[in-house]
Amino acid sequence: MSATKIYIIAILSLIIGAAIYALCRVDILFLEIIDDPFKYMKCIPNKSVISYFIVYCLPDMLWYISLLLIQYKLGINLRASKIILYIAISLPFILEGLQYLHVIHGTFDWWDMLCYLLTLILFLCVKNLFLSSHCK
């Protein structure tokens, strides 16, 4: 997979995740300072498991895959790329742990942990199948 495709996937992941946050999660910390015109919009009114996944888990998975893809592509030629990769891999788990301990603002969620784990597994599979052999 070309570097351009990797960057496009990463940027689209960030845009889609940000759109979900902006339209459906105006109560989160970084959007509280914005006078949001969508604050009364019910993006996904159904309280099903699927709507919960789309509103709360999918944006986190999208930013995480974007982080991993960009780190992988930018770090592929760096000496410290393994250290950067370990930081990128552990970052969401550390943030969730800090939320669990009430060290940082946020709500700890086991579903987030599971989604991060699934995203990591997907990334590692894709990396081994497509990225490693074609990006060097």
C-alpha positions, 0 to 999 in steps of 0.5 A: 500500500502506498504512503499516499493511501495510508495517509488518506485512510488516516486522515479520513479516519480522523475526519469521520471520527471528528464528525461523529464527535461534533454531531453526536457528542457535544458534551465532551471536553474539547467541544464544550468551548464551542457554541455548537449549532448541532447541540440539539441534534439527535444524531442517532436517537436509538439506544441500541448496542449498534448506536452506542458503538457508532457514537461512543466506540467507533470514533475512538477506534478511528482515531486510534487506527489513524494514530497507528497508521501515521506513526507506522508510516512516519516512523518506518525510517526512524531509529526510535520507531519501535519506541514510538510504536510502543507509545502509540500502541499503549496510549489509549490503554494508558488514557483509559486507565487514567480515567479509571483512576480519575486522574484525567477527565473522562469516563472509563469504559470496558467497551473502549478497551475492547475496541482499542484491542480489536483495532490494535489486532486489526492494525497488526494483521493489516501491517503484516499482510499489506504494509510491511512488504509494500511500504519499505 
